[in-house]
């Protein structure tokens, strides 16, 4: 027989949780302090100030123009979709993660660099966007398979790094796995063979007849049923813009299956686990 009755144990548990929240709350940074910490971290090269962060009043990053233009191209499509679940691969400090979370999406940002991941978590705690979570994870063939299926994947300016690190065939396999886990649409962008000023371009596959057609063909071969070309956006690296695509894994307007209705069953536990960190 238990020494403490069940109702009393429940009350003690609620009291303990309330006390924990009371003690932790002062440790949460204000937006002003988070902005100072973030700028100090960027100055010390703990993380790259790549994205603008309007939530902290930071309007500049190393790829501000390209970031804002990519979001402007993606937002009209995203706003037509009922908010569900999403994963942002290579989330950096979380601009796209936070934009989706603000619109009601449950979003997991995946970032491999531990310092950049720490910066993203700092921002999330200060702006109180509880529908966003971050996971520090190196993106490989095996780690991608551990991720759940979600409605939207954000896969921007990352795939060419995977090609250089793991080889073209392995990177294509990762893209196939991502599209297999995409219930609706994957927004995709990559480095291109026409970026002659990049040091890695001599190790890059020939993108004949041109990068735009080559990338679209690859997305279709890897599992997309329909690919929309959204436009091109500038980078901070040179004059050649990069092409942005919406790779649909289900034709727009197709009915939602029972599997899609239950899409969050395997997603929410992972996001909650990350949110608790």
C-alpha positions as CSV (number, residue, x, y, z in Angstrom):
1,X,0.0,0.0,0.0
2,X,1.4,3.4,-1.0
3,X,2.4,5.7,1.9
4,X,1.0,8.7,0.0
5,X,-2.4,8.6,-1.6
6,X,-2.7,9.2,-5.4
7,X,-4.6,12.5,-5.2
8,X,-1.9,13.9,-2.8
9,X,0.9,12.7,-5.1
10,X,-0.8,14.5,-8.0
11,X,-1.0,17.7,-6.0
12,X,2.6,17.4,-4.9
13,X,3.6,16.9,-8.6
14,X,1.7,20.0,-9.7
15,X,3.3,22.0,-6.9
16,X,6.8,20.8,-7.9
17,X,6.2,21.7,-11.5
18,X,4.9,25.1,-10.6
19,X,8.0,25.7,-8.4
20,X,10.3,24.6,-11.2
21,X,8.6,27.1,-13.6
22,X,8.9,29.9,-11.0
23,X,12.6,29.2,-10.5
24,X,13.4,28.9,-14.2
25,X,11.5,32.0,-15.3
26,X,14.2,34.5,-14.1
27,X,16.8,32.6,-16.2
28,X,14.9,33.3,-19.4
29,X,16.5,36.2,-21.2
30,X,14.7,39.3,-22.2
31,X,14.7,40.1,-25.9
32,X,17.1,43.0,-25.2
33,X,19.6,40.8,-23.4
34,X,19.2,38.0,-26.0
35,X,20.1,40.6,-28.7
36,X,23.2,41.6,-26.8
37,X,24.3,38.0,-26.2
38,X,23.6,37.1,-29.9
39,X,25.6,40.0,-31.2
40,X,28.5,39.2,-28.8
41,X,28.4,35.5,-30.0
42,X,28.5,36.6,-33.6
43,X,31.4,39.0,-33.0
44,X,33.3,36.2,-31.3
45,X,32.5,33.9,-34.3
46,X,30.6,31.5,-32.0
47,X,28.0,31.5,-34.7
48,X,27.6,33.1,-38.1
49,X,25.0,36.0,-38.2
50,X,23.6,34.6,-41.4
51,X,19.9,35.4,-41.1
52,X,18.2,38.7,-40.1
53,X,16.3,38.3,-36.8
54,X,13.4,40.8,-36.7
55,X,12.2,39.1,-33.4
56,X,15.3,40.6,-31.7
57,X,15.3,43.8,-33.7
58,X,18.3,42.6,-35.8
59,X,17.7,43.4,-39.4
60,X,21.0,42.5,-40.9
61,X,22.8,39.2,-41.6
62,X,25.4,38.0,-44.1
63,X,22.6,36.8,-46.4
64,X,19.8,39.2,-45.5
65,X,18.6,39.9,-49.0
66,X,18.6,36.3,-50.1
67,X,16.8,35.2,-46.9
68,X,14.0,37.8,-47.2
69,X,13.6,37.1,-51.0
70,X,13.4,33.3,-50.4
71,X,10.7,33.8,-47.7
72,X,8.8,36.1,-50.0
73,X,8.7,33.4,-52.7
74,X,7.7,30.6,-50.3
75,X,5.2,32.5,-48.1
76,X,2.3,32.6,-50.6
77,X,2.4,28.8,-50.9
78,X,2.8,28.2,-47.2
79,X,-0.1,30.5,-46.3
80,X,-2.4,28.5,-48.5
81,X,-1.7,25.3,-46.5
82,X,-3.4,24.6,-43.1
83,X,-0.7,24.8,-40.5
84,X,0.6,21.4,-39.5
85,X,4.2,20.0,-39.0
86,X,7.5,21.0,-40.6
87,X,11.2,20.4,-40.4
88,X,13.9,23.0,-41.3
89,X,17.1,21.2,-42.3
90,X,20.2,23.3,-41.7
91,X,18.1,25.8,-39.8
92,X,21.1,28.0,-38.8
93,X,19.8,30.5,-36.3
94,X,16.2,29.8,-37.2
95,X,14.7,32.5,-39.5
96,X,12.5,30.1,-41.5
97,X,11.8,28.0,-38.3
98,X,10.5,31.1,-36.5
99,X,8.5,32.3,-39.5
100,X,6.6,29.0,-39.7
101,X,6.1,28.8,-35.9
102,X,4.6,32.3,-35.9
103,X,2.0,31.1,-38.4
104,X,1.0,28.1,-36.2
105,X,3.2,25.4,-37.5
106,X,4.9,22.9,-35.2
107,X,8.5,23.2,-36.4
108,X,11.7,21.3,-35.7
109,X,14.9,23.1,-36.8
110,X,17.8,20.8,-37.3
111,X,21.3,22.3,-37.1
112,X,24.6,20.4,-37.0
113,X,26.9,23.2,-35.6
114,X,26.6,23.1,-31.7
115,X,27.3,26.8,-31.3
116,X,24.8,27.9,-33.9
117,X,22.3,25.5,-32.3
118,X,22.9,27.2,-29.0
119,X,22.3,30.6,-30.6
120,X,19.0,29.4,-32.1
121,X,17.9,28.0,-28.7
122,X,18.8,31.3,-27.1
123,X,16.5,33.2,-29.5
124,X,13.7,30.7,-29.1
125,X,13.7,31.1,-25.3
126,X,13.7,34.9,-25.5
127,X,10.9,35.3,-28.0
128,X,8.8,32.5,-26.4
129,X,7.9,30.8,-29.7
130,X,6.9,27.5,-28.1
131,X,5.9,25.9,-31.4
132,X,9.5,25.9,-32.5
133,X,12.1,23.4,-31.3
134,X,15.8,22.8,-32.3
135,X,17.8,19.6,-32.5
136,X,21.6,19.6,-32.8
137,X,22.2,16.8,-35.3
138,X,24.7,16.1,-38.1
139,X,22.7,15.4,-41.2
140,X,23.7,12.0,-42.7
141,X,21.9,9.1,-44.4
142,X,21.2,7.4,-41.1
143,X,20.2,10.5,-39.1
144,X,17.7,11.6,-41.8
145,X,15.9,8.2,-41.5
146,X,15.4,8.9,-37.8
147,X,13.3,12.0,-38.6
148,X,9.5,11.7,-38.7
149,X,7.2,12.5,-41.7
150,X,6.0,16.1,-41.8
151,X,4.0,18.3,-44.1
152,X,6.8,20.6,-45.1
153,X,10.6,20.3,-45.3
154,X,12.8,23.4,-45.7
155,X,16.0,22.2,-47.4
156,X,17.9,25.3,-48.4
157,X,21.6,25.8,-49.4
158,X,22.6,22.6,-47.7
159,X,22.5,19.8,-50.3
160,X,25.8,20.8,-52.0
161,X,27.6,20.6,-48.6
162,X,26.2,17.0,-48.3
163,X,27.5,16.2,-51.8
164,X,31.0,17.4,-50.9
165,X,31.0,15.7,-47.5
166,X,29.4,12.3,-48.4
167,X,29.5,12.1,-52.2
168,X,26.9,12.7,-54.9
169,X,25.2,9.3,-54.6
170,X,24.9,9.5,-50.8
171,X,23.5,13.0,-51.1
172,X,21.0,11.9,-53.6
173,X,19.9,9.2,-51.2
174,X,19.5,11.8,-48.4
175,X,17.3,13.8,-50.8
176,X,15.2,10.7,-51.6
177,X,14.8,10.1,-47.9
178,X,13.7,13.7,-47.3
179,X,11.1,13.5,-50.1
180,X,9.9,10.2,-48.8
181,X,9.2,11.9,-45.4
182,X,7.6,15.0,-47.0
183,X,3.8,14.8,-46.9
184,X,3.2,17.9,-49.0
185,X,6.1,20.0,-50.2
186,X,9.8,20.4,-49.8
187,X,11.4,23.8,-50.5
188,X,14.8,23.1,-52.1
189,X,17.8,25.2,-53.0
190,X,21.4,24.2,-53.6
191,X,24.8,25.4,-54.7
192,X,25.3,25.3,-58.5
193,X,28.0,24.4,-61.0
194,X,27.9,27.9,-62.5
195,X,29.3,29.4,-59.2
196,X,32.8,29.5,-60.6
197,X,34.2,31.6,-57.8
198,X,33.5,28.8,-55.2
199,X,36.4,26.6,-54.3
200,X,34.4,23.4,-54.5
201,X,33.0,23.9,-58.0
202,X,35.8,21.8,-59.6
203,X,34.5,18.8,-57.5
204,X,30.9,19.5,-58.6
205,X,29.0,17.4,-61.1
206,X,28.3,18.8,-64.6
207,X,24.8,20.4,-64.4
208,X,24.1,20.3,-68.2
209,X,22.1,21.8,-69.9
210,X,21.8,24.3,-67.0
211,X,21.5,24.1,-63.2
212,X,17.8,24.9,-63.1
213,X,16.8,22.0,-65.4
214,X,19.4,19.7,-63.8
215,X,18.1,20.3,-60.3
216,X,14.4,20.0,-61.3
217,X,15.1,16.7,-63.0
218,X,16.9,15.4,-59.9
219,X,14.0,16.3,-57.7
220,X,11.6,14.4,-59.9
221,X,14.0,11.4,-60.0
222,X,14.3,11.4,-56.2
223,X,10.5,11.2,-55.6
224,X,8.8,14.5,-56.3
225,X,5.6,14.2,-58.3
226,X,5.5,17.8,-59.4
227,X,8.2,20.6,-59.1
228,X,7.4,24.3,-59.2
229,X,10.2,26.8,-60.0
230,X,9.7,29.7,-57.6
231,X,12.5,32.0,-58.8
232,X,16.2,32.8,-58.0
233,X,17.6,34.7,-55.1
234,X,21.0,36.3,-54.4
235,X,23.7,34.9,-52.1
236,X,26.4,36.8,-50.2
237,X,29.1,34.7,-51.9
238,X,29.0,36.1,-55.5
239,X,26.9,37.4,-58.4
240,X,25.3,34.1,-59.4
241,X,21.8,33.7,-57.9
242,X,20.5,30.3,-56.7
243,X,17.3,28.6,-57.9
244,X,14.5,27.9,-55.5
245,X,12.0,25.1,-56.0
246,X,8.8,23.7,-54.5
247,X,9.0,19.9,-54.8
248,X,5.5,18.5,-54.2
249,X,5.2,14.9,-53.1
250,X,1.4,15.0,-53.5
251,X,-0.2,17.0,-56.3
252,X,-1.8,20.2,-55.0
253,X,-5.5,19.6,-54.5
254,X,-5.2,15.8,-54.0
255,X,-7.3,14.5,-51.1
256,X,-5.6,14.0,-47.8
257,X,-5.3,10.4,-46.7
258,X,-6.0,9.0,-43.2
259,X,-2.2,8.7,-42.9
260,X,-1.9,12.5,-43.3
261,X,-4.7,13.2,-40.8
262,X,-2.6,11.3,-38.2
263,X,0.7,13.0,-39.3
264,X,1.7,14.4,-35.9
265,X,1.6,11.1,-33.9
266,X,5.2,10.4,-34.7
267,X,6.3,14.0,-34.8
268,X,5.1,15.6,-31.6
269,X,7.1,13.4,-29.2
270,X,10.3,14.3,-30.9
271,X,9.5,18.0,-30.9
272,X,8.5,17.9,-27.2
273,X,11.7,16.2,-26.4
274,X,13.7,18.9,-28.1
275,X,11.6,21.7,-26.6
276,X,12.3,20.4,-23.1
277,X,16.1,21.0,-23.5
